[in-house]
């Protein structure tokens, strides 16, 4: 091993039947560095991490850890933890009904009698040392998602981890929470912990990372110092093709005059989840969006439009008629589709196949007495797998085994199959790779060019600017501005969010 290395993986191979997930991959992590592991979904990042943590057995290769003589053979996550390798996943796996201290020490008490005073004191000492704004006896569920992530990291650090793996830890955090998490990461870096940071956010990589390793299609593309890797070059390495300017996805500035008639209009709409009534409209062939900080009310608005939350007041006009949308099935019958913010909780049905997930919405619309035959379902699935380039072994593959980006494409296929005239996409590109993001953005604009109306929500302002021609700006549950044309700039959006001026 190199003198300053805490981890070295050499010549790693891993196959699943005929699929070669990793081929001759090397990875080196130094003490006290934050190292980004990047690549599109399906590039091999998750497989490499699972080989490192003992979830998968490698086919070939060697793993070296500081403090160990010769290569190590890690056979389980428990062995990985004992060797000083800890992982904090995107989905928090702690218990919200237990206290912070109980979450930090659960499964680690060897005595039949728990010394609660010592456990709480030890937990508070670690929390204070890492500047985590939580108390040992506080119920974890009362903490923000960001603080829960930090508690998971504190648990890992207290287990004397030398290697900390953070798998998409910022995907559900707002800007201030990300800053707190980065402060903790930099603190751990200064203590000599090596951090593997898996993320799809380029800005975050360039803010905190020292080096980048890029994987593509199971191969190592290269390892780069952050100062020697311009962003455009990084994207090119990840995609395997030149990408001069992402902003070219959207061509020109469209005005309202270029769209058709208003196809959906809500007046004073509110639900059990919205903080105040809102009014909203969208034209045929338009892409508009709701923007604002997390918690601003963006998702609550579109959930009310789709009837996902109980509507309490307001009028809705569509296709020249007053309509009532009190539940999702009502919205579907009127040609409204909705891709939810949380695809795992509200989108996919994990144990069902890709085929069954694709036909789900159409089957609901047809009802119990309009079953879709197996042959029809197979034909629909084949059509959309090809159309959206969904990477799956077959239509029978359980959707839970697909990458996040491909799961998202399946949900898109589900709604496209119903031929909606109005499609709502809430965070359709969250947690997926750059290449798939671009595909989805291009698809949105293609749908609009074909006359469909799309409401697009994203936490990434530059993504909204590339796809939307009109933005409704939200703050504290209220609309505080509407921007279009020359006002569609990042600075104008941020000023509107901060100042609330129309």
C-alpha positions, 0 to 999 in steps of 0.5 A, spaced: 500 500 500 502 507 498 504 510 505 498 515 505 493 510 503 487 507 508 484 503 502 486 500 496 482 496 491 486 492 485 483 489 479 476 488 482 471 484 477 464 482 479 459 479 474 452 477 475 451 471 470 452 474 463 452 481 466 459 484 467 458 489 473 465 491 474 471 489 470 478 490 472 477 496 477 482 500 481 480 505 487 485 508 492 482 512 498 487 516 502 487 518 509 483 525 510 481 526 503 474 526 501 473 522 494 468 522 489 465 516 486 462 518 480 458 515 474 451 514 471 446 509 474 449 502 472 456 504 471 458 500 477 458 505 483 453 501 488 457 494 486 464 497 488 461 499 494 457 492 496 464 489 494 468 493 499 462 492 504 461 485 504 454 485 501 457 482 494 463 477 494 468 479 488 470 474 483 477 477 482 481 482 485 484 484 492 482 489 497 488 492 502 486 496 508 491 500 513 493 496 519 492 489 516 497 485 513 496 483 506 489 483 502 483 482 506 477 478 505 470 482 507 465 477 507 459 481 510 457 488 512 459 486 520 466 484 518 466 491 514 464 495 520 469 491 524 475 492 519 473 500 520 468 501 514 462 504 515 456 506 510 451 511 511 445 510 505 441 515 502 435 512 505 436 513 513 436 506 516 435 508 523 429 508 528 425 514 529 421 512 535 428 511 539 432 516 542 438 519 538 443 515 543 439 509 542 440 509 535 447 510 536 448 504 540 443 499 538 446 492 537 452 494 540 451 493 548 454 486 550 451 487 557 444 484 558 443 491 563 444 497 559 448 503 563 443 508 560 447 514 564 453 512 561 450 511 554 447 518 554 453 521 556 458 518 551 453 520 545 452 527 548 460 527 548 460 525 540 455 529 538 458 535 541 465 533 538 462 533 531 457 539 533 451 536 531 445 539 533 441 534 537 441 531 544 442 524 546 435 523 549 432 527 544 427 522 540 430 521 533 424 522 529 423 530 532 430 531 528 430 534 521 433 529 515 439 532 515 440 531 523 438 524 522 444 523 517 449 526 521 447 522 527 448 516 522 455 518 521 456 519 528 454 512 529 459 510 524 465 515 527 464 512 534 465 505 531 472 507 529 471 507 522 477 509 518 473 509 511 466 512 511 462 511 505 456 516 504 451 514 498 447 520 496 447 523 503 444 530 500 439 528 495 433 530 500 437 536 504 436 543 503 442 548 502 443 550 509 442 542 511 447 541 506 452 546 508 451 543 515 453 536 513 459 538 509 462 542 515 461 535 519 465 532 513 470 537 513 471 536 520 472 528 519 477 529 514 481 533 518 481 527 523 484 523 518 477 519 516 477 517 509 470 519 505 468 516 499 462 521 497 457 518 492 453 523 489 450 526 482 451 533 484 457 536 480 457 543 485 457 539 491 463 535 488 467 541 487 465 544 493 468 539 498 472 533 494 479 532 493 479 527 488 474 524 483 474 516 480 469 515 474 466 509 472 462 507 466 459 501 464 463 497 469 470 500 467 475 504 471 475 511 466 480 514 471 482 518 477 483 525 477 485 531 482 479 536 483 483 542 480 485 538 474 478 536 472 473 541 469 466 540 469 465 539 462 470 534 462 468 530 467 461 530 464 464 528 458 468 522 462 461 520 465 457 520 459 463 517 454 461 523 449 462 530 448 457 535 451 459 542 450 453 545 453 447 543 457 443 549 456 443 547 449 437 542 451 432 548 450 432 552 444 430 559 444 425 563 449 418 561 448 412 566 450 405 564 451 403 566 444 406 560 442 402 555 446 395 553 445 389 554 449 389 554 457 388 546 458 388 546 466 386 552 471 385 552 478 382 558 482 383 558 490 385 551 490 387 548 497 388 541 500 389 538 507 397 539 506 397 546 503 398 552 507 394 557 503 389 557 497 393 558 490 391 559 483 394 556 477 394 555 470 397 551 464 397 552 456 397 546 451 404 545 449 407 549 455 412 546 460 412 550 467 414 549 474 414 550 481 420 553 484 422 554 491 426 552 497 424 545 500 418 546 504 416 552 500 409 548 498 411 546 491 410 539 492 403 540 496 401 544 490 401 539 485 399 533 490 392 538 490 392 538 483 392 531 482 388 529 488 393 526 492 391 530 498 384 531 500 382 538 496 378 542 501 376 548 497 377 551 490 375 551 483 378 547 477 376 548 470 379 543 464 377 542 457 372 548 457 368 545 463 368 545 471 371 539 474 372 536 480 378 532 482 377 529 489 382 523 488 387 521 483 383 517 479 378 523 478 385 526 475 387 520 471 380 520 468 381 527 466 388 526 463 392 528 468 398 524 470 403 525 476 410 522 477 411 523 485 417 526 489 418 520 492 419 514 487 420 509 492 414 510 497 409 513 492 411 511 485 414 504 484 411 497 487 418 494 488 416 487 488 412 487 481 415 486 475 417 492 470 411 490 465 406 490 471 409 497 473 408 500 466 401 498 465 399 499 472 395 506 471 392 504 465 389 498 468 386 502 474 383 507 469 380 501 465 378 498 472 376 491 474 372 489 468 377 491 463 383 487 464 389 488 460 391 481 457 398 478 458 400 479 450 397 486 450 401 488 457 408 485 454 407 489 447 406 495 451 412 494 456 416 492 450 414 499 446 416 503 452 422 499 454 425 501 447 422 508 447 425 510 453 431 506 453 430 502 460 436 498 462 432 491 464 434 484 463 427 483 461 419 485 462 419 480 468 425 483 472 422 486 479 423 493 478 426 494 485 432 491 482 433 496 477 437 502 478 434 509 480 434 512 473 431 506 470 426 506 475 424 513 474 423 511 466 418 506 468 414 510 472 414 515 466 412 510 461 407 508 466 404 515 465 405 516 457 402 509 456 395 513 459 396 518 454 395 524 458 394 531 456 397 534 462 403 531 466 406 533 473 413 531 474 415 532 481 423 531 482 423 526 476 431 527 476 433 526 483 438 521 485 439 519 478 445 520 473 447 526 469 446 522 462 439 520 464 437 527 467 439 530 460 434 524 457 428 526 461 429 533 460 429 532 452 423 528 453 419 533 457 421 538 451 419 533 446 412 532 449 411 539 450 412 540 442 407 534 441 402 538 444 402 535 451 402 540 458 408 539 463 409 541 470 416 540 472 419 541 479 426 540 481 431 542 486 436 544 481 434 551 479 439 550 472 435 544 470 428 548 471 431 554 467 433 549 461 426 546 461 421 551 463 418 557 460 414 559 466 416 559 473 411 560 479 416 561 485 414 559 492 416 561 499 412 559 506 407 555 502 405 561 498 406 564 491 411 570 491 412 571 484 411 568 477 417 569 472 418 568 464 421 570 458 427 575 460 426 574 468 428 567 467 435 567 470 438 564 477 439 571 480 432 573 479 429 566 482 433 567 488 431 574 489 424 572 488 425 567 493 428 571 498 424 578 497 418 575 495 417 581 490 412 579 484 
